[in-house]
Amino acid sequence: MRRADRLFQIVQLLRGGRLTTARQLGERLEVSERTIYRDIRDLIASGVPVDGEAGVGYLLRDGFDIPPLMFDRAELEALVVGARMVEAWGGSGLAAAATEALAKIGAVVPDPLRERMAQSKVFALGFAMPGELRLTLDDITLAINEARVLTFDYVREDGEASSRTCRPLALYFWGKTWTLAAWCELRDDFRHFRADRISRLEMGERRFRDEPGKTLKDFLKTVGGE
């Protein structure tokens, strides 16, 4: 965890008006008490109203809130373009989430930036994205997030068909084409599969855990990603 993320988490954990010890914070964030003491000192020095002391515990005074994030014009346009690309080429779940995220951002930014969002002339067109493929991407994404084994039929570019049982590791977008990186139990090796050539996909109840030689990190090594 980055230090900035850890400081943010400490602030969230100190909310609620109950004393929280450095030991409890350290256990939650998987760092030493000494690190927590240093982080608390830095938060206080930066103006965060933390009360308490070492050996007793800490709490956050009522009324304190972290100021909302603000974007400049270039950052905002980058978010708009990224969301439009997800809307056009992502799974149905991610596309809906991207639309909702844009609506939430538009609701809180100042009027000039909201107008800037509406005026962005960078678009992504998804008319070539079949609805069935969106649903396939939804299922693959869920299986990746929940570490569930996938079974599906697959047709290679040369027309050879096969049934595969795989550990899904990641999805990659190449511009109109999505590929699934996976550990294939049939080949006992890493394979990548074009999502638009997958059919009869089923997500099983069986979950998998990272094993040496079968992880996404190991896959990236085989393709020169590290």
C-alpha positions in Angstrom: 0.0 0.0 0.0 1.3 3.4 -0.9 1.9 5.7 2.0 -0.7 8.3 0.8 -3.3 5.5 0.7 -2.3 4.4 4.2 -2.7 7.9 5.6 -6.1 8.1 4.0 -7.1 4.7 5.5 -5.9 5.9 8.9 -8.2 8.9 8.7 -11.2 6.6 7.8 -10.4 4.2 10.6 -10.3 6.9 13.2 -13.8 8.1 12.4 -16.7 7.2 14.7 -15.6 8.7 18.0 -14.0 5.6 19.5 -10.4 5.3 20.6 -8.3 3.2 18.2 -4.8 2.1 19.3 -1.7 2.1 17.2 -1.6 -1.6 17.5 -5.1 -2.0 16.1 -4.3 0.4 13.2 -1.1 -1.5 12.5 -2.9 -4.8 12.4 -5.5 -3.5 10.0 -3.0 -1.9 7.7 -0.2 -4.6 8.1 2.5 -2.2 9.3 4.4 -1.7 12.6 3.2 0.4 15.5 6.2 2.6 14.9 5.0 3.3 11.4 1.6 4.2 12.7 3.1 6.6 15.3 5.1 8.4 12.5 2.0 8.6 10.3 -0.1 10.0 13.1 2.5 12.7 13.7 2.5 13.6 10.1 -1.3 13.8 9.9 -1.4 16.1 12.9 1.4 18.3 11.4 -0.6 18.6 8.2 -3.7 19.9 10.1 -5.7 16.7 10.6 -7.4 17.0 14.0 -6.3 13.7 15.6 -6.6 13.6 19.4 -4.9 11.0 21.7 -1.5 9.8 22.5 0.8 6.8 22.2 -0.2 3.9 24.4 -3.8 5.2 24.9 -5.3 5.5 21.4 -6.4 8.0 18.9 -9.6 9.4 17.5 -10.7 12.0 14.9 -12.5 15.1 16.1 -16.1 15.5 14.7 -16.6 17.8 11.8 -13.4 16.9 9.9 -13.7 15.8 6.3 -11.3 15.3 3.5 -11.8 18.0 0.8 -13.2 16.6 -2.5 -10.9 15.8 -5.3 -10.8 18.4 -8.1 -9.6 17.9 -11.7 -8.1 20.3 -14.2 -9.5 20.5 -17.7 -7.0 17.9 -19.2 -7.6 15.5 -16.3 -11.4 15.8 -16.7 -11.3 15.2 -20.4 -9.1 12.2 -19.9 -11.7 10.8 -17.6 -14.5 11.5 -20.0 -12.7 9.9 -22.9 -11.7 6.8 -20.8 -15.3 6.4 -19.7 -16.6 6.7 -23.3 -14.2 4.0 -24.3 -15.4 1.7 -21.6 -19.0 2.5 -22.5 -18.3 1.6 -26.1 -16.1 -1.4 -25.7 -16.4 -2.8 -22.2 -18.7 -5.4 -20.7 -22.2 -4.3 -20.0 -21.5 -4.0 -16.2 -18.4 -1.8 -16.7 -20.2 0.2 -19.4 -23.1 1.0 -17.0 -20.6 1.9 -14.2 -18.7 4.2 -16.6 -22.0 6.0 -17.4 -22.9 6.4 -13.7 -19.3 7.6 -12.9 -19.6 10.4 -15.5 -22.9 11.4 -14.1 -21.5 11.6 -10.5 -18.5 13.6 -11.6 -20.7 16.0 -13.6 -22.8 16.5 -10.5 -20.0 17.8 -8.3 -17.6 19.7 -10.6 -18.0 23.4 -11.0 -20.2 24.6 -13.9 -17.3 25.6 -16.2 -15.8 22.1 -15.9 -19.2 20.5 -16.4 -19.5 22.4 -19.7 -16.0 21.3 -20.6 -17.2 17.7 -20.1 -20.1 18.2 -22.5 -17.9 19.9 -25.1 -15.3 17.1 -25.4 -14.9 16.2 -29.0 -13.1 12.9 -28.5 -15.4 9.9 -28.9 -15.4 6.1 -29.0 -18.0 4.3 -31.1 -19.2 0.9 -30.1 -21.6 -0.1 -32.9 -19.4 -3.1 -33.7 -19.6 -4.4 -30.1 -22.1 -7.3 -30.0 -24.3 -7.5 -27.0 -23.4 -11.2 -26.5 -19.7 -10.3 -26.2 -20.5 -7.7 -23.6 -22.1 -10.4 -21.5 -19.2 -12.8 -22.0 -16.9 -10.0 -20.8 -19.1 -9.6 -17.7 -18.8 -13.3 -16.9 -15.0 -13.3 -17.4 -14.5 -10.2 -15.3 -16.6 -11.7 -12.4 -14.6 -15.0 -12.6 -11.3 -13.1 -12.5 -12.4 -11.0 -9.5 -13.7 -14.1 -7.6 -10.9 -16.4 -8.8 -13.4 -19.0 -10.2 -12.5 -21.6 -12.8 -14.0 -21.1 -16.2 -15.1 -23.8 -18.7 -15.8 -22.8 -22.3 -15.7 -23.9 -26.0 -13.1 -22.2 -28.1 -12.4 -21.9 -31.8 -8.9 -20.9 -32.9 -8.2 -18.8 -36.0 -7.4 -21.9 -38.0 -10.9 -23.3 -37.2 -9.8 -25.9 -34.6 -12.4 -26.3 -31.9 -11.8 -27.4 -28.3 -13.2 -27.3 -24.8 -11.1 -25.6 -22.2 -11.1 -25.3 -18.4 -9.0 -22.4 -17.3 -8.0 -20.2 -14.4 -8.8 -16.7 -15.7 -6.0 -14.2 -14.8 -6.7 -10.9 -16.7 -8.4 -9.3 -19.6 -6.6 -7.2 -22.2 -8.0 -4.8 -24.8 -6.2 -4.4 -28.1 -8.6 -2.1 -29.9 -11.8 -4.0 -31.0 -10.4 -7.2 -29.6 -10.4 -8.5 -26.0 -8.2 -11.4 -25.0 -8.3 -13.5 -21.8 -5.0 -14.4 -20.2 -5.4 -17.7 -18.4 -3.8 -20.9 -17.1 -5.2 -23.6 -19.3 -5.7 -26.9 -17.5 -5.8 -28.8 -20.8 -2.4 -27.5 -22.0 -1.0 -27.2 -18.4 0.4 -23.9 -19.5 -0.5 -20.2 -20.0 -2.7 -19.4 -23.0 -4.6 -16.4 -24.2 -8.0 -16.6 -25.8 -9.9 -14.1 -27.9 -13.1 -13.3 -26.1 -15.1 -13.2 -29.4 -14.2 -16.8 -30.1 -15.4 -18.1 -26.7 -18.8 -19.7 -26.5 -20.9 -21.8 -24.0 -18.9 -20.2 -21.1 -19.7 -21.5 -17.6 -18.3 -20.2 -14.4 -17.9 -23.1 -11.9 -18.1 -23.1 -8.1 -14.5 -24.2 -7.9 -12.1 -21.4 -6.9 -8.4 -21.3 -7.3 -5.5 -19.8 -5.4 -2.3 -18.4 -6.7 0.3 -21.1 -7.1 4.0 -20.6 -8.1 4.3 -20.6 -11.8 0.6 -20.1 -12.5 0.0 -16.5 -11.5 -0.6 -13.4 -13.6 2.9 -12.2 -12.6 4.3 -15.5 -14.0 2.3 -15.0 -17.2 3.7 -11.5 -17.7 7.2 -12.8 -17.4 6.5 -15.2 -20.3 5.5 -12.4 -22.6 8.2 -9.9 -21.5 5.8 -7.9 -19.3 8.4 -7.6 -16.4 
